[in-house]
Amino acid sequence: MEEAEQARAAAREAITDVTPDGLQTVIDDHVVSSSMLPGVLTLLSARVVDGAVDEHAIAQRAAGVQLIYDGLRVTRGLVSAEPWTAADAPDDPGDDLDILAADVLVARGFRLLARTEAADQA
């Protein structure tokens, strides 16, 4: 369970500067409610490959993988639910914020992973 807490903390830390606050809250809600399996597998895989890894560096990689996973999960949910087919009240931006949150999650995750050795090889 320690890895799940580490992955969740790193993912939440990676989105602390998102503004406005309402968008950050929506993004944080998606991260908190998500399975941490992708982040945990990233942490465990890095430790198996190199037992002397920098914990901060692998936490950042786990956060990147987790955020991408969460963003794609939100996107899949939106596509299957098709919230844009129902008329929303003008003062209810919920579905619009979910679409934006999914974009931010994926973009932030890729930004975290763009600074790794694997990115150079890719």
Residue pairs with C-beta under 8 A, 6 or more apart in sequence:
3 36
3 39
3 40
3 43
3 44
4 36
4 39
4 40
6 39
6 43
6 59
6 62
7 36
7 38
7 39
7 40
7 42
7 43
7 59
7 62
7 63
7 66
8 31
8 32
8 36
8 39
8 66
9 59
10 39
10 59
10 60
10 62
10 63
10 66
11 31
11 39
11 62
11 63
11 66
11 67
11 70
12 28
12 31
12 32
13 63
14 60
14 63
14 64
14 67
14 108
14 109
14 112
15 24
15 27
15 28
15 31
15 67
15 104
15 105
15 108
16 24
18 24
18 27
18 104
18 108
22 97
23 97
23 100
23 101
23 104
26 97
26 98
26 101
27 101
27 104
27 105
30 70
30 73
30 74
30 98
30 101
30 105
31 66
31 67
31 70
31 105
34 66
34 69
34 70
34 73
36 66
38 62
38 65
38 66
38 68
38 69
39 62
39 63
39 65
39 66
39 69
40 62
41 65
42 58
42 61
42 62
42 65
42 66
43 58
43 59
43 62
46 53
46 58
46 61
46 62
47 53
47 58
60 112
61 112
61 113
61 116
63 109
63 112
64 108
64 109
64 110
64 111
64 112
64 113
65 109
65 113
66 109
67 105
67 106
67 108
67 109
67 112
68 105
68 106
68 109
68 110
68 113
69 109
70 105
70 109
71 101
71 102
71 103
71 104
71 105
71 106
71 107
71 109
72 102
72 106
74 98
74 101
74 102
74 105
75 102
75 106
77 98
78 95
78 98
78 99
78 102
83 95
83 98
84 95
88 94
88 95
113 119
